[in-house]
Amino acid sequence: MLNRITQYLTRYQRKKLHAQKEAKKRSDREKYLNDGRIPWSPGYVLYKEQFIKESIQSDDVLSVFRNSETLSDFGLRLDERVVEYPWIFSNLPKKPCRLLDGGSTFNFDFIVNHPTILNKDLTIFTFEPERSCFYKNKISYIYGDLRDMYLKDDSFDFVVSQSTIEHIDMDNSIYGYDVAHNENENEKSYEYVKAVQEMIRILKPGGTLLLTFPFGKFENHGFFQQFDAEMLSRIVHLFDNKGSYSPTFFKYLPKGWVFCAEDDCRDIGSYNPHTGVGKQDDGAAHCRSVCCIKFEKNND
């Protein structure tokens, strides 16, 4: 009897604590909205997460991204993740497959428990261990450098790398990584090419790579670099004779995110919320334009 009472009280306390946390989240999200949707203000991250969660759970939203239909007031004052995640999920299959997340942008509760992910054999490849770990979901974690992945050729059906390659060979000390990197702010680093080569290598024949990164005019923001057309061309060149690819471009406007053409992004700059560089009165939270590439490897 005592054990039953103890178990009941434990469950009650857990439910009470969960309810309190959810109430606090709702309060913070409401404060963010009521205070004018200022990027990175209290409640911003919680509101963005909720927005992404609702977007990737909506068949209607995913259909818009899948078919490149018109976006209306989408992701107002939110950063590029709000278009990257729906674009990625609109391109993922419903059926089981082997999936690699190159950069650990899937390492969130609302992502790993999404129905599209639950039936996948998911491996997360990242530089160092993180606080969140979903081993109970049978997720594999591998730690290393994307430029030299110790994985077999033709191993994965899908590889996803979301806004990760722009951080390669950059100053990632804000993430706690103290490694050698490009220190010339006027010089492009092409180390990302090695990472994309590795992603292509580990794809199975007929496999798909989903790759996203900030795109516009070249900018070095210290912890990331924004790719320009010349840097994009080096990625496209890697696909020669290996498969087919299709790029999709998004840009941020004061009314929210929209689909656009590559030429519409060429002169766009990013806003660095850590330094304030690039801040304008358009409400942009971070990067103002992104390139999303879908590459399908040949079947031979």
Buried (B, 14 or more C-beta within 10 A) or exposed (E): EEEEEEEEEEEEEEEEEEEEEEEEBEEBBEBBEEEEBEBEBEBBBBBBBBBBBEBBBEEEBBEBBBEEEEBEEBBBBBBBBBBBBBBBBBBBEEEEBBBBBBBBBBBBEBBBEBEBBEEBBBBBBBBEEEEEEBEEEEBEBEEEBBBEBEBEEEBBBBBBBBBBBBBBBBBBEEEEBEEEBBEEEEEBBEBBBBBBEBBBBBBBEEBBBBBBBBBBBBBBBBBBBBBBBEBBEBBEEBBEEBBEBEBBBBBBBEBBBBBBEBEBBEEBBBBBBEEEEBEEEEBBBBBBBBBBBBBBBEEE
